[in-house]
Amino acid sequence: MVKPRHPQMTVKCVDTYCELYRDLFVEVRPDEAFKYLHLGIISDIKRKTLPAIAKSVGLKNEQGLLHFLTESPWKAEELE
């Protein structure tokens, strides 16, 4: 049996805030994408596009963030 991995740690304030929403994500990848999007939004990059956010948080490309926003099974109403 494979031991599930924990999401990557980011900035403490982002990790603490996103912890409140962890129950909405059954897999670790959406949980990490949620944190990376928040981290990108509060960063000092000029353009808050998915490629720019992905680059600023150290991802190879924006595909994981795009998938989180378009294909993940979470519901926006649950975030409210």
Short mmCIF file of the C-alpha atoms (twelve columns), coordinates in Angstrom:
data_MODEL
# 
_entry.id   MODEL 
# 
loop_
_atom_site.group_PDB 
_atom_site.id 
_atom_site.type_symbol 
_atom_site.label_atom_id 
_atom_site.label_alt_id 
_atom_site.label_comp_id 
_atom_site.label_asym_id 
_atom_site.label_seq_id 
_atom_site.Cartn_x 
_atom_site.Cartn_y 
_atom_site.Cartn_z 
_atom_site.pdbx_PDB_model_num 
ATOM 1  C CA . MET A 1  0.000   0.000  0.000   1 
ATOM 2  C CA . VAL A 2  1.274   3.437  -0.922  1 
ATOM 3  C CA . LYS A 3  1.459   5.959  1.875   1 
ATOM 4  C CA . PRO A 4  -0.310  9.206  0.888   1 
ATOM 5  C CA . ARG A 5  1.919   12.242 0.770   1 
ATOM 6  C CA . HIS A 6  1.179   15.525 2.482   1 
ATOM 7  C CA . PRO A 7  0.821   18.773 0.517   1 
ATOM 8  C CA . GLN A 8  3.908   20.921 0.038   1 
ATOM 9  C CA . MET A 9  4.323   23.634 2.638   1 
ATOM 10 C CA . THR A 10 4.325   27.232 1.414   1 
ATOM 11 C CA . VAL A 11 4.097   30.465 3.397   1 
ATOM 12 C CA . LYS A 12 2.698   29.989 6.896   1 
ATOM 13 C CA . CYS A 13 -0.212  32.430 6.465   1 
ATOM 14 C CA . VAL A 14 -1.273  30.743 3.194   1 
ATOM 15 C CA . ASP A 15 -0.944  27.257 4.683   1 
ATOM 16 C CA . THR A 16 -2.961  28.271 7.745   1 
ATOM 17 C CA . TYR A 17 -5.720  29.862 5.659   1 
ATOM 18 C CA . CYS A 18 -5.933  26.987 3.154   1 
ATOM 19 C CA . GLU A 19 -6.043  24.425 5.965   1 
ATOM 20 C CA . LEU A 20 -9.645  25.537 6.576   1 
ATOM 21 C CA . TYR A 21 -10.586 24.217 3.116   1 
ATOM 22 C CA . ARG A 22 -8.602  20.968 3.133   1 
ATOM 23 C CA . ASP A 23 -11.744 18.823 3.581   1 
ATOM 24 C CA . LEU A 24 -12.975 19.928 0.148   1 
ATOM 25 C CA . PHE A 25 -10.077 18.265 -1.643  1 
ATOM 26 C CA . VAL A 26 -9.777  14.500 -1.506  1 
ATOM 27 C CA . GLU A 27 -6.405  14.420 -3.289  1 
ATOM 28 C CA . VAL A 28 -3.182  16.246 -2.518  1 
ATOM 29 C CA . ARG A 29 -2.768  17.879 -5.957  1 
ATOM 30 C CA . PRO A 30 -5.912  20.053 -5.777  1 
ATOM 31 C CA . ASP A 31 -4.952  21.031 -2.235  1 
ATOM 32 C CA . GLU A 32 -1.533  22.156 -3.441  1 
ATOM 33 C CA . ALA A 33 -2.986  23.993 -6.439  1 
ATOM 34 C CA . PHE A 34 -5.366  25.845 -4.114  1 
ATOM 35 C CA . LYS A 35 -2.386  26.971 -2.024  1 
ATOM 36 C CA . TYR A 36 -0.294  27.898 -5.056  1 
ATOM 37 C CA . LEU A 37 -3.101  30.047 -6.478  1 
ATOM 38 C CA . HIS A 38 -3.420  31.919 -3.189  1 
ATOM 39 C CA . LEU A 39 0.330   32.338 -2.989  1 
ATOM 40 C CA . GLY A 40 0.414   33.687 -6.548  1 
ATOM 41 C CA . ILE A 41 -2.422  36.114 -5.888  1 
ATOM 42 C CA . ILE A 42 -0.653  37.687 -2.910  1 
ATOM 43 C CA . SER A 43 2.746   37.697 -4.633  1 
ATOM 44 C CA . ASP A 44 4.275   40.828 -6.145  1 
ATOM 45 C CA . ILE A 45 4.161   39.632 -9.757  1 
ATOM 46 C CA . LYS A 46 2.703   42.171 -12.196 1 
ATOM 47 C CA . ARG A 47 0.328   39.886 -14.068 1 
ATOM 48 C CA . LYS A 48 -1.704  37.353 -12.142 1 
ATOM 49 C CA . THR A 49 -2.009  34.886 -15.033 1 
ATOM 50 C CA . LEU A 50 -1.752  31.138 -14.524 1 
ATOM 51 C CA . PRO A 51 1.629   30.905 -16.321 1 
ATOM 52 C CA . ALA A 52 3.009   33.773 -14.225 1 
ATOM 53 C CA . ILE A 53 1.667   32.283 -10.985 1 
ATOM 54 C CA . ALA A 54 3.058   28.851 -11.877 1 
ATOM 55 C CA . LYS A 55 6.471   30.341 -12.587 1 
ATOM 56 C CA . SER A 56 6.467   32.385 -9.372  1 
ATOM 57 C CA . VAL A 57 5.678   29.353 -7.179  1 
ATOM 58 C CA . GLY A 58 8.236   27.124 -8.908  1 
ATOM 59 C CA . LEU A 59 6.015   24.921 -11.077 1 
ATOM 60 C CA . LYS A 60 7.184   23.730 -14.515 1 
ATOM 61 C CA . ASN A 61 3.971   24.911 -16.182 1 
ATOM 62 C CA . GLU A 62 0.449   26.049 -15.399 1 
ATOM 63 C CA . GLN A 63 -1.320  22.797 -16.326 1 
ATOM 64 C CA . GLY A 64 -1.940  21.716 -12.724 1 
ATOM 65 C CA . LEU A 65 -3.438  25.098 -11.846 1 
ATOM 66 C CA . LEU A 66 -5.573  25.093 -14.991 1 
ATOM 67 C CA . HIS A 67 -6.815  21.581 -14.234 1 
ATOM 68 C CA . PHE A 68 -7.684  22.632 -10.694 1 
ATOM 69 C CA . LEU A 69 -9.829  25.501 -11.973 1 
ATOM 70 C CA . THR A 70 -11.538 23.650 -14.824 1 
ATOM 71 C CA . GLU A 71 -11.656 19.918 -14.088 1 
ATOM 72 C CA . SER A 72 -11.556 19.354 -10.340 1 
ATOM 73 C CA . PRO A 73 -14.664 17.880 -8.675  1 
ATOM 74 C CA . TRP A 74 -14.924 20.566 -5.949  1 
ATOM 75 C CA . LYS A 75 -17.863 22.950 -5.997  1 
ATOM 76 C CA . ALA A 76 -17.571 26.729 -5.789  1 
ATOM 77 C CA . GLU A 77 -20.518 26.843 -3.367  1 
ATOM 78 C CA . GLU A 78 -18.509 24.791 -0.877  1 
ATOM 79 C CA . LEU A 79 -15.782 27.429 -0.854  1 
ATOM 80 C CA . GLU A 80 -18.186 30.197 0.077   1 
# 
